[in-house]
């Protein structure tokens, strides 16, 4: 498993814990990161991504609502919401990672941790967000 993949799995666990409990981000990150040994680069990347996904959650959630046509936001599973939050944050704020990699990784995480059709749903939303980034810069904060 790649280091970035390990970092994304860590971020997913942190986001899940944060949005489930409301506990402080720093405490959650320390607790989750302490469960497995990560190298310094993986931890730094994961922490940046986690904190960015949280700080931009309101804007990201609005984009998810706009892109998830015919879906009630409240009915989207927490795992799927958090994969989308992480994926959108990575698309918007981590240009060093190719969009194709971000989307593929998010789909893989959805297949592993989400519901049966999560991969297709995640792919559709992230692809729409990515395409909108090229067409309408205002879609990115």
C-alpha positions in Angstrom: 0.0 0.0 0.0 1.4 3.4 -0.9 2.1 6.0 1.7 -0.5 8.4 0.2 -3.1 5.6 0.4 -2.2 5.0 4.1 -2.5 8.7 4.6 -5.9 8.8 3.0 -7.2 5.9 5.1 -6.0 7.8 8.2 -7.8 10.9 7.0 -11.0 9.0 6.4 -10.9 7.6 9.9 -10.2 11.0 11.3 -13.0 12.6 9.4 -15.4 9.9 10.4 -14.5 10.3 14.1 -14.7 14.1 13.9 -18.1 14.3 12.2 -19.4 11.5 14.4 -18.3 12.9 17.7 -17.5 16.5 17.2 -14.3 16.0 19.1 -11.4 18.5 18.5 -9.5 17.8 15.3 -6.0 17.7 16.9 -7.1 15.2 19.5 -8.7 13.0 16.9 -5.7 13.1 14.7 -3.3 12.3 17.5 -5.4 9.3 18.6 -6.0 7.9 15.1 -2.4 8.5 14.0 -1.1 6.7 17.1 -2.8 3.4 16.1 -0.3 2.7 13.2 3.3 3.7 12.5 3.5 6.2 9.7 6.5 7.9 8.2 6.8 11.7 8.7 5.8 12.6 5.2 2.6 10.5 5.3 1.6 12.1 8.7 2.3 15.6 7.4 0.2 15.0 4.2 -2.6 13.4 6.1 -2.8 16.1 8.7 -2.8 18.9 6.1 -5.6 17.1 4.2 -7.6 16.3 7.3 -7.5 19.9 8.6 -8.3 21.3 5.2 -11.3 19.0 4.7 -12.6 20.2 8.1 -11.9 23.9 7.5 -13.6 23.8 4.1 -16.4 21.4 5.1 -19.2 23.9 4.8 -18.2 24.9 1.3 -17.5 21.3 0.3 -20.8 20.1 1.6 -22.6 22.8 -0.4 -20.8 21.5 -3.5 -21.8 17.9 -2.7 -25.4 19.0 -2.3 -25.3 20.8 -5.7 -23.7 17.9 -7.5 -25.7 15.0 -5.8 -28.8 15.5 -8.0 -31.8 13.5 -6.7 -30.0 12.7 -3.4 -31.0 14.1 -0.1 -27.7 15.1 1.6 -28.9 13.7 5.0 -29.3 10.3 3.4 -25.8 10.1 2.0 -23.8 7.8 4.3 -21.2 9.3 6.6 -18.4 7.2 5.0 -19.4 8.5 1.5 -19.7 12.1 2.7 -16.2 11.9 4.2 -14.6 10.4 1.2 -16.2 13.2 -0.9 -15.0 15.8 1.6 -11.5 14.4 1.4 -11.5 14.0 -2.3 -12.8 17.5 -3.0 -10.3 19.0 -0.6 -7.5 17.2 -2.3 -8.7 18.2 -5.8 -9.0 21.8 -4.8 -6.0 22.3 -2.5 -3.4 19.7 -3.4 -2.5 20.4 -7.0 0.6 18.2 -6.7 -1.7 15.2 -6.8 -3.2 14.5 -10.3 -7.0 14.6 -10.3 -7.1 11.1 -11.8 -5.2 9.7 -8.8 -7.5 11.6 -6.3 -10.6 10.2 -8.0 -9.3 6.7 -8.4 -8.2 6.6 -4.7 -11.5 7.9 -3.5 -13.4 5.3 -5.6 -11.2 2.5 -4.2 -11.8 3.8 -0.6 -15.6 3.8 -1.3 -15.5 0.3 -2.6 -13.5 -0.9 0.4 -15.3 1.0 3.2 -18.6 2.2 1.7 -21.9 0.7 0.5 -22.2 -1.5 -2.6 -22.8 1.3 -5.1 -20.6 3.9 -3.3 -17.8 3.7 -5.9 -20.0 4.8 -8.8 -21.6 7.5 -6.7 -18.2 8.9 -5.5 -16.8 8.7 -9.1 -19.7 10.7 -10.5 -19.6 13.5 -7.9 -15.8 13.9 -8.0 -15.7 13.8 -11.8 -18.4 16.6 -11.9 -16.4 18.7 -9.3 -13.2 18.2 -11.3 -14.9 19.2 -14.6 -16.5 22.3 -12.9 -13.0 23.4 -11.7 -11.8 23.7 -15.3 -15.0 25.4 -16.5 -15.9 27.7 -13.6 -13.1 28.8 -11.2 -15.8 30.1 -8.8 -16.6 26.5 -7.9 -13.3 26.4 -6.1 -13.0 28.5 -3.0 
